[in-house]
Amino acid sequence: MAYTTLILDFDGTIANTQKSIVQTMQYVASSLNITEVDEALIKKLIGLPLKTTFEKALLLDEESIEQATTTYRQHYNDIAIDTIDLFEGVADTLRQLHEKGIHLNVASSKGRESLVRILKKQNVYELFSFVGGEEDAKSKKPSPEIVNLIIDKFGRKLNECLVVGDTIFDIEMGQRAKVDTCGVTYGNGTSDELKKQNPNYLIDQFESLLKIV
């Protein structure tokens, strides 16, 4: 299959953000006088909208979620730059894909400001045609809205696009958009979970995309 467009998840696919997310969630919990935080559950929810994580991991109501989101954003933007790195081989692979003429896009539940800052610090921002964050889609993963937005924005055909992600939510998002999908096993989702979602491809290293595209 000749893919011209990659739609990439960010957390757990391009960048190792687990430490930064867990630390920021713990900070938010502390600010709300919540002492018991399930770190394993937070890790399991990475990639989903913040609202979902606050509801499930911290059991917050609507009013508290608004306050928690503000606190999270302020703190995360302060620490993210220093606690996040791209996974091994990602930067070089992105450059090779870009040189091949592949259109690279980000489809993330993270805020766009954080995405742009991190990608710029890692010197790969200019490789992307589109960086999509939570502000770009009303319906969040696994809704296909952000994938459809990218397809429509650039006039892509469905069979030209490949969604790449580390969780079942990413794979379902691509499947619901009726495009091919590729799971990566080194992120926040397990290999078994991804296999059950039945992606078209399953890879252990980001560099393996060069064999697919």
C-alpha positions, -999 to 999 in steps of 0.1 A, spaced: 0 0 0 14 34 -10 7 57 19 12 95 14 -1 107 47 8 96 83 -15 107 111 5 102 143 -5 101 179 18 120 202 19 106 238 35 72 237 40 72 199 63 101 191 73 111 226 77 95 260 54 117 280 45 93 308 66 108 335 55 144 328 18 134 327 19 114 360 39 141 378 14 168 367 -16 147 376 -1 142 411 5 179 414 -32 186 405 -44 160 429 -23 175 457 -37 210 449 -72 196 454 -62 178 486 -65 144 470 -40 120 487 -48 87 470 -37 87 433 -37 55 412 -6 59 391 -13 28 371 -47 40 362 -33 74 351 -8 56 328 -36 35 314 -57 67 305 -28 85 288 -39 96 253 -75 102 263 -89 137 269 -79 153 303 -116 155 312 -118 117 310 -87 112 331 -99 136 358 -133 118 359 -118 83 361 -85 88 380 -94 116 404 -132 111 404 -138 149 399 -171 165 391 -177 191 363 -168 221 384 -137 206 398 -126 194 364 -126 230 351 -103 241 380 -81 210 376 -77 216 339 -65 251 344 -40 240 371 -28 211 349 -22 233 318 -3 259 338 20 233 355 24 210 325 36 238 302 62 246 329 76 211 333 70 194 299 99 209 280 124 194 305 108 160 311 99 149 276 120 132 250 112 117 216 115 79 216 147 65 201 149 68 164 118 90 160 135 122 149 156 105 123 127 85 110 105 116 108 132 133 87 135 103 64 97 102 59 96 139 52 124 136 27 104 109 9 75 134 5 53 118 32 29 143 48 33 141 85 5 151 109 -2 149 146 -35 139 161 -34 143 198 -56 149 229 -29 171 243 -32 209 241 -18 224 209 5 249 227 23 221 245 26 200 213 41 229 194 66 238 222 78 202 225 81 196 188 100 229 184 124 220 212 131 186 196 137 203 162 111 184 143 82 209 142 89 220 107 85 184 94 48 184 101 20 195 78 -5 198 106 -3 196 144 -37 188 158 -45 191 195 -76 189 217 -88 223 205 -92 210 169 -119 184 175 -151 186 196 -154 148 198 -123 132 213 -106 99 207 -117 73 197 -139 96 176 -125 99 141 -132 136 139 -96 148 140 -86 122 114 -114 133 91 -104 169 96 -69 162 83 -82 142 54 -106 169 44 -81 197 50 -55 183 26 -79 164 2 -64 130 10 -79 97 -1 -87 72 26 -64 45 11 -35 70 12 -37 75 50 -22 55 79 -30 63 116 -2 53 140 -7 51 177 2 32 209 -33 26 223 -66 9 213 -82 44 212 -58 55 184 -65 23 165 -102 26 169 -100 63 158 -84 52 126 -107 23 120 -138 45 125 -123 70 99 -120 39 75 -82 43 71 -55 17 78 -39 16 112 -5 8 128 0 0 165 33 6 182 41 -16 212 67 5 230 42 31 243 13 31 269 -7 3 254 3 -34 256 9 -56 226 -20 -79 236 -44 -50 238 -34 -37 204 -36 -71 188 -72 -75 200 -80 -42 183 -68 -57 150 -46 -30 134 -33 -35 99 3 -34 113 20 -38 146 55 -26 151 80 -26 180 102 3 167 91 36 152 118 31 124 98 1 111 74 26 95 100 31 68 93 -5 57 56 1 56 54 35 39 
